[in-house]
């Protein structure tokens, strides 16, 4: 992700954000759960057996972690971006240890009450291009 400074005038509708490649490891999920002070008992986030018993393909990435990762797509785009809104829809589960693409697209530009805002769609996709998690973001650039 870039440390570049973007300005509202630099961005056009249809501009891409990313893509960024990422693998969310089991260790990262366990660390995230530890920060959230989740119970360390086996659950769908850390146990293949529990996940499969719940009808899942394997351990999954917690929803809150997916939200944090999607927010990084926007906040990592420019050092001066401010994320105002992130409206997330979970379409499919995100599994550990698989290659993912994090990407977005600028869908609208408006100045609202003197504030230059961008509306963007952001996604977590698997290798096949299936959108696992999608979100609408409102971001502010100088």
N, C-alpha and C positions, 0 to 999 in steps of 0.2 A: 504494500500500500504506500501511497506517495506522501511526501512531506511538502509537496508543491502548494503554493497559494493560488487558489482560483478565485476569480471575481465573477459576479453575477453576469457581467457582460461577456465573459469568456465562454459561457455555457449556452448551448442551443438545445431546443427540444429535439429528442432523438439521439443525443449524445450518450455513449456507453459509459458505464462505471465498471471498471474491471475489464475482464474477469480476473479473479484471484483464485488460485488453487489452494486447497486446504484439505488436510486429513485431520479429523477430530479423533484423537486417540483415546483409548480406554483410560489411560493415566490422566488425561485432561478432564475427562468426565468425572473420574473419582475425585480429582482436586476440586472441581466445581461443586460437586455434591458436598465435599468437606467444608467448603466456604459457606454453603447454605446451611450447614449444620444438620444435614439429613442424617437419619439413622443409618448406620453402617451395615445393617442387616441386608441380606441379599434382596434385591429388588430389580425391576425391569431395566434400570439404568446400569447395573453392575453385574448382573448374573444372567448368563445365557439360559440356564435352566428355568429361572423365574420368568424371563421374557418369553420363552417358548411355551411355557404353561399358560401364559396370557394371550397366546396366539400371535406373538410377534416373531419376526425372523431371527432375532438376537437382541442383545442389549442395545438400547436406543439412547440418543442424546436428549437430555431433558429440554422441555420447551423453553425454559428460561435461558438456557445456554444458547439455543437457536436464536432467540431474540437478541441476545448480546452479540452474537456473531453477525447477524444482519445489521445491527446498529453500527458495527465496525466497518461494514462496507461503505456506509455514508461518512462516518467520522474519520475514516482513514483516507478518504478521497482527497481531502485538502486540509491543511493545518488550521484553516480559519472557518471551517464549516460548523454550523450549529444544527443539531438534530432537534426539531420541534415536535415531531409526531412520527410514530412507527406503529402502523396498524397491521398486525400479523395474522396470516391464515395458515394453519397447519394442514397440508394436503396429504402428506404421507410421513411416516417416521423416518428419522435420520439415524442411520446405524453408525457405530464406531468403526474406525480404521478403514474407511473407504474414501477414495478420491472424490472430492466435491469441487464444484465451481461456484464461486460467489460472484454475483454480477448484478448490474442494475442498468436502468435506462431512464433518462430524463423525459418525463411525459408532459410537463407543463411549466410555465414560468409566469409569475405574477408579482406585482408589488402590492403588498397588503399593508395598509396603514403605514406607508413609508418604508416597509421592510421587504427587501428583495428575497422572494421565496421561490424554491424549486420544488416541484412535485416529482417524485421518482417511484418507479417500481423496482424492488430489489428481490433477489431470489437466491435460494440454495438449491443447486441442481446436482444430480448424480452424474456418473460418467455417460449415461445414455441420454442426458439432456432432460430427464424428467424433473419437473419442478416439485421439490419436496416441501419447501416452505416458501411462501411468497409474502410480500409486504408492500404497503404503500407508505412512502416516507415523505415528510415535508422537511426540507432543509433550508437554511438561511446562509447565504454567502455575502461577503462585503461587496 
